[in-house]
Amino acid sequence: MAEKLATLNKDGNISTITLDDGKANVFSSKMSQDINQCLDEVATEEGCLIITGKEGMFSAGLDLKTIQSGDADKIIEMSTAAFKLLARIFSFPRPVIAACSGHGIALGTFLLCCCDYRVGVKGDFMIGANEMRTNMVIPDPILELIKFRVAQSHKYRAILGAEMYSIDKALEAGLLDEIVSPDDLAKTVNEKAKDLATMGHPSYTMTKELFIAEPLKKINQAIVDLHSNS
């Protein structure tokens, strides 16, 4: 059996999904599949979800090896799976916390944009959507995410300027909500998770649905359009 690229741990009503492919935590089709399998086991009527990466790396985005292969079917399969997964996390019925354990680049940044609260670690790490610098178009399903979450004053810089932010600057840009030392990441995130886990059900779910209704509708429609045009 192939090794899991994402694993689930539960502590009471706090669930933690850890991404670790041993390298850059790229969103291959297998990574998206494994995360979805973890999500299937997370309660949607109580508690809180934490998503984290390996030390020094949250995620570096889509699997470039697949993109560079030129295999259109595999590229579409990988991309569509990743976009659907992000939409699922964005609309997850309970609070979702990102424990950004290092670099969050390209789709790693879009994953941060899906989470309700984002804690980053101090260090020489970069956050940002670098697609413009790699001659890639940011498709609607993930463009809507960063447009929704990034600070208004940083929209052009973060998207069209492909600015790569230091951890401190990522806080200013609205890509992170809090910064802590690496040694304090787990404690800080767990304390926040215990707090957010007290949010009532179904009031939290219903309010979240209303709050993100407009971007989520655009994201889901864009996924349908991409699939129908492929």
C-alpha angles and dihedrals in degrees: 000000000000116000115260114252091198126036133191127222125182128203108178106302093341115098123193124196113196121198115209124152091160091251131043099336092241121185101248118163087261092054092052090047093051093047091050090052089053091048090053088065097047118101114246098193101053144019133021137282126226122195118194141161138215123291109293095005131073095167137316095206134247121003104271092196089064092046092048092048090076091221100143095194094053092045092052092045092051095044095046092048091051094047092049090048093052090049089052092051092043090055097036107144095231131052114285122204124194115213096198101203097183137318118020108187132170106326087013087064091047089052088056088052089058095057125088095221126019125200118188131191126238113251145089093307132135132219123190153097105266098176095116089057093052095047093250128136116232103230122221098255091066099024088067090055097056092041088055098047110030118091114266093240090056102045096103094038094049098043113025094022092048089216115187108215129210113229092263093048091046088062090054091047093054095248092114132031102199139012126210138166115273090249091057099045099094094044094047094047094046091051090050091047092053089052096048091044088070091067109120126254130257092005093069094048094047094047092047090051090054094044096053098030097111100048092038091054090052092046094051093046091049090053090052091048093049092051094047092049095048 
